[in-house]
C-alpha cells in the first residue's frame, strides 16, 4: 500500500507524538491495480464487485437449486428475500400481472446492490463498491436503457416522445418550455440522480466511518485516551447506522427502477 493511501492506524502516528492527523479523503477511494492485463487494470473494487456477483448467484443457487416443499433454512431465507422484493417493490409499483416478468431482474438488482454496499463493514474488504461512481452509473445505465426501450415498445416513437416530454396540448403557450424541461429532466437528470443518490450516500457513509476509525487510533495516546473512547463508540454507532443505510439504499435504488418501468408502461393521456 502506498504512503498516500496508508491509514493512520497502520502507523505509529498519535496525538502528542509530533505528527498531524491524516484525515481520510479521495485518496482512500483510489486503489492500485491488483494486476494488469494488456491495458486493463483490475483493482480491489472490481474484485469486490465480482465477488458480489458470485455471492448472489451462489446464494440463490444454493437456496433454490433443489427447492423442497418443506423449505430448509437457506431456502426459507431465500424465499423471504425474493418475496420481499416481489411483493414490497415490484407488485406495489407494477401490479402482479404486469410486474411478474420483471421480478427476477429487480431481485437480482436489489441483492447485487446490497451485497456491494455490505462490503463496507466486512473486515479486510472494508470498502463499499458503490462508493465508486462507475458502479452505480453502470447499474443506473442498465435501468435507463430498459426504461427507454420499454417506453418506445409500449408507445411507439410519437407516444414515447410525448411520454418523455410531458406533452399536453391543454397547457397552451407554456407547452414548449415545459417540454424542454421535461425532456432534460427525464433523459439526462433522471439517470444521473439515480446513480448519484446511491453513490453519494455510500461515499459519505464510508468516509465518516473512516474518519472516526482513524481518529480512534490517532487519539489513543495520553489524555487523548478519553476522546479515543468516544470516537470508537461513534465508530460502532456509525457502523450500525451504515448497516441500515446499506439496505435502504438498495431498496430505494430498486424502488426507483420499478417506478421508471411503471412510467414506461403507463398509458399516456
C-alpha positions in Angstrom: 0.0 0.0 0.0 1.3 3.4 -0.9 2.0 6.1 1.6 -0.8 8.2 0.1 -3.4 5.5 1.0 -2.0 4.3 4.3 -4.3 4.9 7.2 -3.2 6.4 10.5 -3.9 3.2 12.4 -1.3 1.4 10.3 1.4 3.8 11.6 2.8 4.9 14.9 1.1 8.3 14.5 -0.8 9.5 17.6 -1.8 12.8 19.1 1.0 14.5 21.1 3.6 12.4 19.2 4.6 15.2 16.8 2.6 14.1 13.8 -0.6 15.6 12.4 -3.9 13.8 11.8 -4.1 12.2 8.4 -7.7 12.8 7.6 -9.4 10.5 5.1 -10.2 11.8 1.7 -10.5 11.0 -2.0 -7.2 9.1 -1.8 -9.0 6.4 0.3 -11.2 5.6 -2.7 -8.4 5.2 -5.2 -6.7 1.8 -5.3 -3.6 0.5 -7.1 -4.4 -2.3 -9.6 -4.1 -5.8 -8.3 -2.9 -6.9 -11.7 -2.9 -5.6 -15.3 -3.7 -7.5 -18.4 -2.7 -5.5 -21.5 -4.1 -2.1 -20.8 -6.8 -3.3 -18.5 -6.3 -2.8 -14.7 -8.1 -4.9 -12.2 -8.4 -3.3 -8.7 -10.0 -4.0 -5.3 -13.5 -2.5 -6.1 -13.6 -4.7 -9.3 -12.7 -7.8 -7.2 -15.4 -7.0 -4.7 -18.0 -6.4 -7.4 -17.0 -9.8 -8.9 -17.3 -11.4 -5.5 -20.7 -9.8 -5.1 -21.9 -11.5 -8.3 -20.6 -14.8 -7.1 -22.2 -14.4 -3.6 -25.6 -13.6 -5.1 -25.5 -16.4 -7.7 -24.3 -18.9 -5.1 -26.9 -17.9 -2.6 -29.9 -18.3 -4.9 -28.5 -21.4 -6.5 -28.0 -23.0 -3.0 -31.4 -21.8 -1.9 -33.5 -22.8 -4.9 -31.3 -25.3 -6.8 -33.0 -28.2 -5.1 -36.1 -26.5 -3.7 -38.3 -28.6 -1.4 -41.9 -28.4 -0.5 -40.9 -28.0 3.2 -38.0 -25.5 2.8 -34.8 -25.7 4.7 -33.3 -22.7 6.5 -31.4 -21.4 3.4 -34.4 -21.8 1.1 -36.6 -20.1 3.7 -34.3 -17.1 3.8 -34.1 -17.0 0.0 -37.9 -17.1 -0.3 -38.3 -14.4 2.3 -35.8 -12.1 0.4 -37.4 -12.9 -3.0 -40.9 -12.3 -1.7 -39.9 -9.1 -0.1 -38.7 -7.6 -3.4 -41.5 -9.2 -5.4 -44.4 -8.0 -3.2 -42.9 -5.0 -1.5 -41.4 -3.4 -4.6 -42.4 -4.9 -7.9 -46.1 -5.7 -7.2 -46.7 -2.4 -5.5 -45.3 -0.4 -8.4 -46.3 -2.6 -11.4 -49.1 -4.8 -10.2 -48.9 -8.6 -10.0 -49.8 -9.4 -13.7 -47.5 -6.8 -15.3 -44.8 -7.0 -12.8 -44.2 -10.7 -12.6 -41.9 -10.7 -15.6 -39.6 -8.1 -14.0 -39.3 -9.8 -10.6 -36.1 -11.8 -11.4 -34.3 -8.6 -12.7 -35.4 -6.5 -9.7 -34.5 -9.2 -7.2 -31.0 -9.6 -8.8 -30.6 -5.8 -8.8 -31.6 -5.4 -5.2 -29.3 -8.1 -3.8 -26.4 -7.2 -6.0 -26.5 -3.6 -4.8 -27.0 -4.6 -1.2 -24.0 -7.0 -1.2 -21.8 -4.4 -2.9 -22.8 -2.0 -0.1 -22.2 -4.5 2.7 -18.5 -5.0 1.9 -18.1 -1.6 3.7 -18.3 -3.4 7.1 -16.7 -6.7 6.3 -13.1 -7.0 7.7 -10.3 -7.0 5.1 -12.7 -5.8 2.4 -13.8 -2.7 4.3 -15.0 -0.8 1.2 -18.4 -0.2 -0.3 -18.2 -0.9 -4.1 -21.0 1.6 -4.8 -18.9 4.4 -3.4 -17.1 4.3 -6.8 -19.4 6.2 -9.1 -18.7 3.9 -12.1 -20.7 1.0 -10.5 -23.9 2.9 -9.6 -23.7 4.7 -13.0 -23.4 1.3 -14.8 -26.4 -0.1 -13.0 -28.4 3.1 -13.5 -27.5 2.9 -17.2 -29.0 -0.6 -17.4 -32.2 0.6 -15.8 -32.2 3.7 -18.1 -31.8 1.5 -21.3 -34.6 -0.8 -20.1 -36.9 2.2 -19.4 -36.3 3.9 -22.8 -36.7 0.5 -24.6 -40.0 -0.3 -22.9 -41.3 3.3 -23.5 -40.7 3.0 -27.2 -42.0 -0.5 -27.3 -45.2 0.4 -25.5 -46.0 3.7 -27.1 -44.1 3.9 -30.4 -42.0 6.9 -31.4 -44.6 9.6 -31.1 -46.1 8.2 -27.9 -42.6 7.8 -26.3 -41.8 11.4 -27.2 -45.0 12.6 -25.5 -44.2 10.4 -22.5 -40.6 11.8 -22.2 -41.7 15.4 -22.8 -44.9 15.5 -20.8 -46.8 16.7 -23.8 -50.3 18.1 -23.0 -51.8 20.5 -25.6 -54.1 22.0 -23.0 -51.1 23.8 -21.5 -51.2 26.3 -24.3 -48.2 28.7 -24.8 -46.2 27.2 -21.9 -46.1 23.8 -23.5 -42.8 24.3 -25.5 -40.9 25.4 -22.4 -42.4 22.6 -20.3 -41.5 20.0 -22.9 -37.8 21.2 -23.0 -37.7 21.0 -19.2 -39.3 17.5 -19.1 -37.0 16.1 -21.8 -33.9 17.4 -20.0 -35.2 16.1 -16.7 -36.2 12.7 -17.9 -33.5 11.9 -20.4 -30.5 13.4 -18.6 -31.2 14.3 -15.0 -33.2 11.1 -14.1 -30.4 8.6 -14.8 -27.8 11.0 -13.2 -29.7 11.3 -9.9 -30.5 7.6 -9.9 -26.8 6.8 -9.8 -25.6 9.7 -7.7 -28.2 9.1 -4.9 -26.7 5.6 -4.2 -23.1 6.8 -4.8 -23.2 9.9 -2.6 -24.8 8.0 0.4 -22.3 5.2 0.3 -19.4 7.5 -0.3 -20.3 9.8 2.7 -21.1 6.9 5.0 -17.7 5.2 4.3 -15.9 8.5 4.8 -17.5 9.0 8.2 -16.6 5.5 9.3 -13.0 6.0 8.2 -12.9 9.4 10.0 -13.9 8.0 13.3 -11.9 4.8 13.0 -8.7 6.7 12.2 -9.4 9.3 14.9 -9.9 6.5 17.5 -6.3 5.3 16.8 -4.8 8.8 16.4 -6.2 9.9 19.8 -5.1 6.8 21.6 -2.2 8.5 23.5 -2.0 10.1 26.9 -5.1 12.1 27.9 -6.4 11.6 24.4 -7.4 8.1 25.5 -10.8 9.6 26.7 -11.5 11.1 23.3 -10.4 7.9 21.6 -13.1 6.0 23.5 -15.7 8.5 22.4 -14.5 8.2 18.8 -14.6 4.4 19.0 -18.2 4.5 20.3 -19.1 6.7 17.3 -17.4 4.2 15.0 -19.6 1.5 16.3 -22.7 3.7 16.1 -21.9 4.8 12.5 -21.2 1.1 11.5 -24.6 0.1 12.9 -26.3 3.0 11.1 -24.4 2.2 7.9 -25.9 -1.3 8.0 -29.4 0.3 7.9 -28.4 2.7 5.2 -26.9 -0.1 3.0 -30.3 -1.9 2.9 -32.2 1.3 2.5 -30.1 2.4 -0.5 -30.6 -0.9 -2.2 -34.3 -0.6 -1.6 -34.5 2.9 -2.9 -32.4 2.1 -6.0 -34.8 -0.8 -6.9 -37.9 1.2 -6.0 -36.9 3.9 -8.5 -36.1 1.3 -11.1 -39.6 -0.1 -10.6 -41.2 3.3 -10.8 -39.3 4.0 -14.1 -40.6 0.8 -15.6 -44.1 1.6 -14.4 -43.9 5.0 -16.1 -42.8 3.4 -19.3 -45.7 1.0 -19.3 -48.3 3.5 -18.2 -50.8 4.9 -20.7 -50.1 8.5 -21.7 -53.1 10.9 -21.5 
